[in-house]
Structures are given as structure tokens and as C-alpha cells.
């Protein structure tokens, strides 16, 4: 079992219900194949760096999960088949990234925050 981070950019024309349904679909796909979701973080509507399919905005979603290494190909196939997905990226997290994400979520200082003095 490896730790992964999935970032998906959905088409901006999705309704709120469709966006939540798409998230649930991929969450269910991960859990049905022996994985588990550690963190799900919907970023919402953001501007794209460059137009994709003539769209200048996209709805971002980031999920951190644990899954077997052979699951990535199944996930990739489902992401490519989905017409609502503009782009996706799956990143394998090393032990330092996992520790950093855990510290960031728990509120422990990660060492890269800027301190503003009054």
C-alpha cells in the first residue's frame, strides 16, 4: 500500500450536486479497490493557467489516499473516460510528504510559515 495524492480539475459547468457526485464516484472507486481516503479537499472554482477545451476556469479537487500500487492504472482509465474531468494528476507521496501533510492538517508548524511581527 502506497500513499498518493490525486488532483482533478473538473469542467466549470458542473452544478454543485454533479461536483459532489463526481467526488463521491472517485472516492467510492478508491475504497472499492482496497484503498482508503485520508483527506478530501475541494478547492472550488479557480482560473486555469491556460485554456483547456476552450475553458479558462475549472473546479479543483484534491484527495490524499492509500491504495495498492496496481490500482493506479484502473483509476487512470476511469479518469480518462469521464467527460467531466479536464485534467488529473496522481502523485505518489514519499514519507516526507506524508509527514508534512499530517503536520499541516493537525496544525503543527511545518517550518515554512511566515511570522508577521507587530
N, C-alpha and C positions, 0 to 999 in steps of 0.2 A: 504494500500500500504506500502510495506516494502522496505528497501534498501538492495541490495545484491551485492556480488562480485562473478563473475564466472571466474574460471581459467580453461583453457582447454589446454591439451597437444595433439597436432596433430601428426600424423605419419610423420617422417622426409622425406619421399619420395614424398611429395606433391610438385607440381610446385607452383610458385608464384600465378598464376591465380586460382588454386584449393584452395590455402590457403585463398585468398581473398573471393572466393565464399563460402567457409565454414564459414568464419566470417560473411558474409552477410546473410547466411542462418539462423544462430542463432540470429543475430540482428533482422532480419525480424520476426522470431518466437516470440521474446520478444515483439516487437511492435504490432504484430497482436493479441496478447493475453492481450492487455491493459496495457502493460508496456512501459517504455521509457529508452533509453540508455543515461547514464550520461557521461560515459567515455569509450573509447575503446583503449586499449594499446597493440599492437602487440610487443612481446618481441623478436621474431625471434627464430633461432636455438640455443638450449642450450643442454649441456650434462645432462643426467639423473643421478640421484644418484645410480640407479641400473637398469639393463636391464629390459625392458618391451617388451614382444613379440620379443625377440632377438634383440632389437634395443637399442642403447646406447645414442641416441640423440632424441630430439623431438622439435617441433615448438610450442612455448608457445604463448598464447593469454589470456589477462586479460580484462574483461569488468565489469564496475560498472553500475548497472541498478536498476530501481524501478519497482516493479511488485506486483500484488496481491499474497497473500500467497498460494493460491491454484494452482498457475502456476508452482511451483517448481516440482511437480510430472510430469507434461507434458514435462517440459524441461529435466528432468532426463531420461525419456523414449526416447526422441529424441537423447540425447547424447549417451545413451547406444546402440541404434540402428545403429548409424553412425560408419562405419568401419574405418573412418579416425581418430577417437578420440581414443587415447591411454588411457588417464585418464582425469577426470574432478573433480572439486570441487566447490560447491556453498556454499558461506558463507553469513549468514545474518549479516549485519553491524549494530552495535548499534550507538547511537547518537555521541559517542566519535570518532568512526572510520569514520563516515561520516564527522564530523568536521575536523578531521586530513587530510582526503583525499582532502577536499575542500581547506584547507590551503596549502597543499603541491602543488596542481595544480595551485593555484594562486600566488605561490612564497613567501608567508608569512613564516617566520621562524617557524618551528614546535617544536623547543626546543631540538632536538636531533642531530643537525648538529655539526660537529667538526670544531672549528675555528683554522686555521693554522696561527701562528704568524711568521712574517718575521724576 
